[in-house]
Structures are given as C-alpha cells and as structure tokens.
Amino acid sequence: MIPRRRIAFEWADLGDALRALAVSPALAAEQVGAFERAFAAAIGVPHAIVTASGRDALGLILDGLGFAPGDELVIPAYTLGELVPLIRARGIVAVPADIDPATFNVTADRVAARIGPRTRGIFVVHLLGAPCDIGAICAVADAHRLAVIEDCAHALGAQCEGRPVGSFGRAALFSLEATKAVATFGGGVLTTADDELAARIRARVADRPRREWPPVRKMLLKFAEEAVIRSPAYALLARWMFSDRVAGGFEKFYRRAHDRVRGNPAAFSAFQARLGLRKLARLAVRQQTLNARWEAMAAQLPARFERQQRGDHGKAAFYNFVARFDGDIGALRQAALRDGLDLGVGSEVMDDTAAMLGFDDCPGAARAFRQAVLLPLYPGLSERRFRRVVATLGRLAQEVK
Ligand SMILES: *Cc1c(COP(=O)(O)O)cnc(C)c1O
C-alpha cells in the first residue's frame, strides 16, 4: 500500500529531544529566541512569535487586531474547515469569498465582492503552497482600510513579486504541524511588521508555561503511526479505515485524537526550537527537490486529472500534490485502494467553508471540494513507487466513471 502521506523519520529528531529535555530554562528561552529571529529573517519581517499551533496564531492575531463580535471577516471558501469555529467563537462573522478552482485560491475580484459596511478584515490562504494574488488583494484592502491576514500554513518559502509570502498583510500565520514543511510536532509562528501588534501579542503569550514533554510525546506517537503505515498489515487496515462505511467516522476520530494530543496552549519548547532551526536551514534544498517532483507528477498526470495552476503570482512552495479529477472521486478512491494506492478526497484535502457557513453561491469551492484528490507525493517516496502511482492513475482514469 502506498500511503497518501508520510512524515520523515529522522534520528536527529530524537537527539534534539534528548538534549532539549535536559536544557536549563534560560538556555531554552535563548534557543526559542534564535528560532524566532531566523524565522523573521526568512520572511523578511521584524517580528516572528512562536505559538502553540497555526490555529493558536490565528486566534492571537484576531484578538490582537481587536476584532469584536459582529465584525465581518472575508475568508476563503475553500480551506481548512477547522478555522471556521475558531473565527465564529469570537462572534466574528465569516463571509466566504469563492475560489478559482484552477488555482484553488481566492481572487481579488471575489474578495472585493464580499466587502460590506461591517467588514473589518480579509483572511487569505496561499493554498497548497501556491501564492494567491496577494498584491492585488492588499490593494483592495488598502482602499477599504481593512487588515489582511495571510494563512501561510502551506506556503513557507513561497514568494510573490520576489518577496516571501507572510510579509504582505498586517500579520501572517504559519503551522509547524507534523505534515507541514518545517515540522516541529505541533507549534506555529505568527509574523508581523507591526511593532504595536507584536508587543500586544507578546504580552499575551509571555506567561505561558514551557513544557518540553508534550511535543516529544507527539513525536513518539507520530513515529509509532509511521511504523504502522510501513508495516504489511497497513494494506488491510487502510482498506477498512477508508472504506465508504468507515471513512467519515475514522477521519473525525483521528482529528479528535489529534486535538487531544495538542492540549492546552503552552510555550514553544527548546526541542521544537532546535528542530525548527535545523529544518529551516534545509528548507530551500527540500523545496527545490520536491518542487521538481511536483513538476514531474504534473507533467505525467493522465487525462481527466487537472493539475493546480500555480505559477501565476510568484514562486510556489511544495506542500503536497492535489489535482482535480473529472469523475466520481469516491469510486476513484475505492478503486485506488484495491490497487494499493491511498488517495485523499473530500475533507481529507480541504473543506468547502462556504457550504459549512450555509452559503450556496461559491461554485468554485463546491467544485474543488467535489473534485480534489490528494495524490501520494512526499519526501522519501521512491522513484519506483512514484512510477507506480502514475501508472495506477492512468489505469484508474480509464476504469472509473
Ligand atoms: C495546517 C493548517 C493550518 C494551521 O494548522 P495547525 O494544525 O493549527 O497548526 C491553518 N490553515 C491551513 C490551511 C492549514 O492547512
């Protein structure tokens, strides 16, 4: 079975964990500071602040910018659904802007069409590593005096107009979850060039307890999960977990288990800072290798699969490979499982937040949700398996209705 996702197991991660668990609080604070400075330099902004997760970073930004109940925030109609309850819990009214299904990103026009008298901000995502038209969106925001928040969870290393994404809006958030480009087993970063906003947020997070153990525990759980995925029993397990009857329930269970491990917001640990520094230093090489494989996959996609258009607004970062399939993705997924290929579909890729919010005027998002397929492409996918993915897709494209 070729899984749809894998995390890189590195012995050096264990070394970092062991060293960090013995570190003094003063040295831990210094290492976290070093990571923040390196991150700020990579994005080209004066402030980077580590957080408990990407979601935590978004909450801190919304509170720091003074969003109040009743304020409207324009959000992408196709993105991570779990961000919606976080926004609504603050009484903020989320208004979805439709996406272009070819790029999976919102456009300046569609954002502008959603601005009204109560709009306070625009939240955009550079989805799947492809920069959205952030320059044009910021121009729209400036004309209406709105704050732009960039979600760069998929796009660390991407550029727009020669500048790193995350440096355009009032603030940006990044995720350091296990599946993201710089993975520290949880954690996030927020960046901003606004000194006052940075000071307010720093004051909010200043007295969070620093705990070294939770991210280490999460790493061990992830490694255990990897061991299962690599075992021969996984093929059988996957066929059960991802069968039509079980899949939805399993996804919910998995996400809930994840949230449990996530726990309460704690300060970023020295272990995470060390990992983060190491992975940040290697990011450019990783991006280059994986972007080349992304292009190779895009070039070999069989008919009925449509690649994401992602060159329009700058340089994309690698996140994963999502295509659109013109056909029944449920049937495609089940047929792929029988052929030993695990594909992600529906909410496993991203969510139709417009539908979640009760809007029915975002056909781009509805179409993306219906057609998006996550294909296996990750560090460590062998050339032989890569060829098998391409060959299997070709066969399935002829078979599946
Ligand atoms: C991963 C992700 C986030 C942040 O996720 P956390 O798990 O909270 O770190 C935000 N937006 C998108 C689109 C994501 O995929």
The ligand as an SDF file (V2000), in Angstrom:
LIG
                    3D

 15 15  0  0  0  0  0  0  0  0999 V2000
   -2.4080   23.2120    8.9280 C   0  0  0  0  0  0  0  0  0  0  0  0
   -3.1870   24.4240    8.5930 C   0  0  0  0  0  0  0  0  0  0  0  0
   -3.3540   25.5000    9.4960 C   0  0  0  0  0  0  0  0  0  0  0  0
   -2.8340   25.5190   10.9020 C   0  0  0  0  0  0  0  0  0  0  0  0
   -2.9170   24.3110   11.4940 O   0  0  0  0  0  0  0  0  0  0  0  0
   -2.4570   23.9090   12.9670 P   0  0  0  0  0  0  0  0  0  0  0  0
   -2.6910   22.4460   12.9240 O   0  0  0  0  0  0  0  0  0  0  0  0
   -3.3380   24.6380   13.9050 O   0  0  0  0  0  0  0  0  0  0  0  0
   -1.0170   24.2490   13.1480 O   0  0  0  0  0  0  0  0  0  0  0  0
   -4.0170   26.6260    9.0470 C   0  0  0  0  0  0  0  0  0  0  0  0
   -4.5050   26.7000    7.8120 N   0  0  0  0  0  0  0  0  0  0  0  0
   -4.3830   25.6940    6.9130 C   0  0  0  0  0  0  0  0  0  0  0  0
   -4.9340   25.8720    5.5380 C   0  0  0  0  0  0  0  0  0  0  0  0
   -3.7340   24.5190    7.2850 C   0  0  0  0  0  0  0  0  0  0  0  0
   -3.6440   23.5080    6.4100 O   0  0  0  0  0  0  0  0  0  0  0  0
  1  2  1  0
  2  3  1  0
  2 14  2  0
  3  4  1  0
  3 10  2  0
  4  5  1  0
  5  6  1  0
  6  7  2  0
  6  8  1  0
  6  9  1  0
 10 11  1  0
 11 12  2  0
 12 13  1  0
 12 14  1  0
 14 15  1  0
M  END
$$$$
